[in-house]
Amino acid sequence: MTLPPAELRAEVEKAKQFRPAIGHFAILTTAKKSAQTDKQVLAINREHKKQGLFLVEVLTWEGIERLLDEYPEIRARLD
């Protein structure tokens, strides 16, 4: 299963309504990241940079595991 670009866009649109405004929006997912998702994130970030909006990032399970390896104290709290 991958994260559909339309779903990604929809979540980013919801995040625009957050108050106070956010500076970084990360979507964490167990879905696989596709080339389409990467392209969509790049396009969104280009648009947002021009508009002065937040950075968007998608972290898959592999990325989440790498972060947990970097911060073993967090991993220990989750076990």
C-alpha positions in Angstrom: 0.0 0.0 0.0 1.3 3.5 -0.8 0.2 6.9 0.3 -2.0 8.3 -2.5 -1.0 11.9 -3.6 -4.6 13.1 -3.3 -4.7 11.9 0.4 -1.4 13.6 1.0 -2.8 16.9 -0.4 -6.0 16.6 1.6 -4.0 16.2 4.9 -1.8 19.2 4.0 -4.9 21.3 3.3 -6.3 20.4 6.8 -2.9 21.3 8.3 -3.2 24.8 6.8 -6.1 25.4 9.2 -4.0 24.7 12.4 -3.8 27.6 14.8 -1.3 28.7 15.7 0.2 28.2 12.2 2.8 25.4 12.0 6.3 25.5 10.6 6.8 21.8 9.8 4.2 19.1 9.0 5.3 15.5 9.1 3.1 12.6 8.0 4.2 9.3 9.6 2.9 6.2 7.9 3.4 2.5 7.5 2.6 2.8 3.8 5.3 2.7 1.3 6.4 6.0 -0.3 6.1 6.1 -4.0 7.7 8.2 -6.7 4.3 10.0 -7.0 4.3 10.8 -3.3 7.9 12.2 -3.5 6.9 14.3 -6.5 3.8 15.6 -4.7 5.8 16.5 -1.5 8.4 18.4 -3.7 5.6 20.3 -5.5 3.9 21.1 -2.2 7.1 22.4 -0.6 7.8 24.6 -3.7 4.4 26.1 -3.5 4.6 26.5 0.3 8.0 28.2 0.0 6.6 30.8 -2.4 3.6 31.3 0.0 5.6 31.4 3.2 3.9 28.2 4.5 5.2 25.2 6.3 7.5 22.4 5.2 5.9 19.0 4.5 7.7 15.7 5.1 6.5 12.1 4.8 8.2 9.5 7.0 7.6 5.8 6.2 8.2 3.1 8.7 11.8 2.7 7.6 12.4 6.4 8.4 10.7 6.1 11.7 12.9 3.1 12.6 16.0 5.1 11.7 14.9 7.9 14.0 14.2 5.4 16.8 17.7 4.0 16.3 19.2 7.5 16.7 17.2 8.1 19.9 17.3 4.8 21.8 15.8 6.5 24.9 12.6 7.1 23.0 12.5 3.6 21.6 13.0 2.3 25.2 9.9 4.3 26.4 7.8 2.7 23.6 8.8 -0.9 24.3 
